[in-house]
Amino acid sequence: MQESKIHATDKILFFKKEYISEFVYGGIDGAITTFAVVAGAEGASLGVTVVIILGLANLIADGFSMSVGNFFSTKASRDNFDRQKAIEYWEVEHLGETEKNEIREIYAAKGFKGDLLENVVEVITSDKDVWVDTMMKEELGMTQDDKTPIKTASVTFLSFIVVGAIPLLAYIFAGSGKGMDGTELFFYSSLLTGIALTLVGSLKSIVTERNMVAGIAETLLLGGLAASLAYVVGDVLERVFM
């Protein structure tokens, strides 16, 4: 039921579904990383202004770093696919009989026999493009990813910034923090982060086709562990150096 809903449309919310995974993991990383900074600053009893500065600096730097990593990862994957495909074209052109026998072996292993097997081999090898595509899928287990490096990096950066900014909203809107102490601000930041991780965790469950409650719980748990660790480190460092 859940899978049929995913395949029924090209989009989930306002994203093409093939880019949802970038949005989800960029958002989770952004929210957890930024909230960890907030928790660490709170543990060290730093002021509101310092929390905002550290949070925004981390948000921009880590978001850019993650998107660059995503860009090169996607580009490397596409380049490797293109290189392997060029090799297959060369092998089909210069080692035709060997490659034809490989097609025969592949489909024989699938249960094709006799005239049917030979007909399948003949049909596939009569078209060089079909021949190469078949070798890429069946021999190498490689398929072309239509996602471009620029788009995957852009979606990752956007989700990191948008979702990652949520833990800072309480501090940003508090301005100088008058009328609200650090504990209250941290509480509201924790609440907002929990809501953000719940929404992104539900999207993650759609992408991975896992139970939604389990997906949300896992995301919240990881966020809580990261924040707790950062808070403790901040508190210890504050006691040692201040």
C-alpha positions in Angstrom: 0.0 0.0 0.0 2.8 2.4 1.0 4.8 1.4 -2.1 1.9 1.9 -4.4 1.4 5.5 -3.1 5.1 6.3 -3.8 4.9 5.0 -7.4 1.5 6.6 -8.1 3.1 10.1 -8.4 6.4 11.6 -9.5 6.4 13.9 -6.5 6.2 13.7 -2.7 5.2 17.0 -1.3 6.9 19.5 -3.7 10.0 17.3 -4.6 10.4 14.8 -7.4 10.6 11.5 -5.6 14.1 10.7 -6.9 15.5 13.6 -4.9 13.6 12.9 -1.7 16.5 10.9 -0.3 18.8 13.9 -0.6 16.3 16.1 1.1 15.7 13.7 3.9 19.3 13.0 4.7 20.4 16.6 4.3 17.6 17.7 6.6 18.3 15.1 9.2 22.0 15.9 9.2 21.2 19.7 9.3 18.8 19.4 12.2 21.0 17.1 14.3 24.3 18.9 13.6 22.8 22.4 14.4 21.0 21.2 17.5 24.2 19.5 18.7 25.9 22.9 18.4 23.1 24.6 20.3 23.2 21.8 23.0 27.0 22.2 23.3 26.7 26.0 23.6 24.0 25.6 26.2 26.1 23.1 28.2 28.9 25.6 28.2 26.5 28.3 29.3 27.3 30.5 26.4 25.2 33.5 25.6 22.3 33.8 23.0 24.5 35.8 20.6 27.2 33.2 20.7 24.7 30.4 20.1 23.3 32.2 17.0 26.8 32.9 15.6 28.1 29.4 16.2 24.8 27.9 14.9 24.7 29.9 11.7 28.4 29.5 11.0 28.1 25.7 11.4 24.9 25.7 9.3 26.5 27.4 6.3 29.9 25.6 6.5 28.5 22.1 7.1 25.7 22.6 4.6 28.1 23.6 1.9 30.6 20.9 2.8 27.9 18.2 2.7 26.5 19.5 -0.7 30.0 19.5 -2.2 30.6 15.9 -1.0 27.2 14.9 -2.5 28.2 16.6 -5.8 31.5 14.8 -6.1 29.9 11.5 -5.0 27.2 11.7 -7.6 29.6 12.9 -10.3 32.0 10.1 -9.5 29.2 7.5 -9.8 28.1 8.9 -13.2 31.7 9.1 -14.5 32.3 5.5 -13.4 29.1 4.4 -15.2 30.1 6.3 -18.4 33.6 4.8 -18.2 32.3 1.2 -17.8 29.8 1.8 -20.6 32.6 3.0 -23.0 34.5 -0.2 -22.1 31.5 -2.4 -23.0 31.1 -0.6 -26.3 34.7 -1.3 -27.1 34.4 -5.0 -26.1 31.2 -5.4 -28.2 33.0 -3.8 -31.2 36.3 -5.8 -30.8 35.4 -8.9 -28.8 32.0 -9.6 -30.3 31.9 -13.4 -30.0 33.2 -13.3 -26.4 30.6 -10.8 -25.4 27.9 -12.7 -27.3 28.8 -15.9 -25.3 28.5 -13.8 -22.1 25.0 -12.9 -23.1 24.3 -16.5 -23.8 25.7 -17.6 -20.4 23.7 -14.9 -18.6 20.3 -16.0 -20.0 21.1 -19.6 -19.8 21.6 -19.1 -16.0 18.1 -17.5 -16.0 16.7 -20.8 -17.4 16.5 -20.1 -21.2 17.4 -23.1 -23.3 17.6 -24.2 -26.9 16.1 -22.2 -29.7 14.5 -19.7 -27.2 17.9 -19.0 -25.8 19.5 -18.5 -29.2 16.6 -16.2 -30.2 17.0 -14.1 -27.1 20.8 -13.8 -27.7 20.2 -12.9 -31.4 17.6 -10.2 -30.6 19.8 -8.6 -27.9 23.0 -8.7 -29.9 21.4 -7.3 -33.1 21.2 -3.9 -31.5 24.5 -2.6 -30.1 22.9 -0.2 -27.7 20.5 -2.9 -26.3 23.5 -5.2 -26.1 25.6 -2.8 -24.1 22.7 -1.8 -21.8 22.1 -5.5 -21.1 25.8 -6.1 -20.3 25.8 -3.1 -18.0 22.7 -4.3 -16.1 23.2 -8.1 -16.1 27.0 -8.4 -16.0 28.0 -5.4 -14.0 24.8 -4.7 -12.1 25.0 -1.0 -13.1 22.1 1.3 -14.2 22.1 4.9 -15.2 21.2 7.4 -12.4 19.2 10.3 -13.9 20.0 12.5 -11.0 22.5 15.2 -11.8 25.3 16.3 -9.5 24.1 19.9 -9.5 20.6 19.0 -8.5 21.5 16.5 -5.8 24.0 19.0 -4.3 21.4 21.8 -4.5 18.6 19.7 -2.8 21.1 18.6 -0.1 22.2 22.1 0.6 18.6 23.5 0.6 17.3 20.9 3.0 20.4 21.2 5.3 19.9 25.0 5.6 16.1 25.0 5.9 15.7 22.1 8.4 19.0 22.8 10.1 17.9 26.4 10.8 14.9 25.2 12.9 16.9 24.6 16.1 18.1 28.2 16.0 14.7 29.8 15.5 14.0 30.2 19.2 17.3 32.0 19.8 17.0 34.1 16.6 13.5 35.3 17.5 14.4 35.9 21.1 16.9 38.5 20.0 19.0 39.5 23.0 17.2 36.8 25.0 15.4 39.3 27.2 12.3 37.8 28.9 13.6 34.3 28.4 16.5 32.6 30.0 18.8 30.1 28.4 16.9 27.1 29.8 13.6 28.3 28.3 15.2 29.0 24.9 16.9 25.5 24.9 13.5 24.0 25.7 11.8 25.6 22.8 14.8 24.8 20.5 14.5 21.1 21.6 10.8 21.2 20.9 11.2 22.7 17.5 14.0 20.2 16.7 11.8 17.3 17.8 9.0 18.5 15.4 11.5 18.9 12.5 13.0 15.5 13.1 9.6 13.9 13.3 8.6 15.3 10.0 11.8 14.4 8.3 11.8 11.0 10.0 8.4 10.3 8.5 9.7 11.2 5.0 12.7 8.9 5.6 10.3 6.1 6.3 8.6 6.7 3.0 11.9 6.7 1.2 13.2 3.5 2.9 9.7 2.0 3.0 10.0 1.2 6.7 7.5 1.5 9.5 6.9 5.2 10.1 6.8 5.0 13.9 10.1 3.1 13.9 11.6 5.6 11.4 10.6 8.6 13.5 11.8 7.0 16.7 15.2 6.2 15.2 15.6 9.7 14.0 14.6 11.3 17.3 16.9 8.9 19.2 19.9 9.7 17.1 19.2 13.4 17.4 18.8 13.1 21.2 22.1 11.2 21.5 24.0 13.7 19.5 22.6 16.6 21.5 23.2 14.9 24.8 26.8 14.2 23.9 27.4 17.7 22.8 25.7 19.1 25.9 27.9 17.0 28.2 31.1 17.9 26.3 30.2 21.6 26.5 29.4 21.4 30.2 32.7 19.6 30.9 34.8 22.1 28.9 33.0 25.0 30.5 34.0 23.6 34.0 37.5 23.0 33.0 38.4 26.2 31.1 36.0 28.8 32.6 
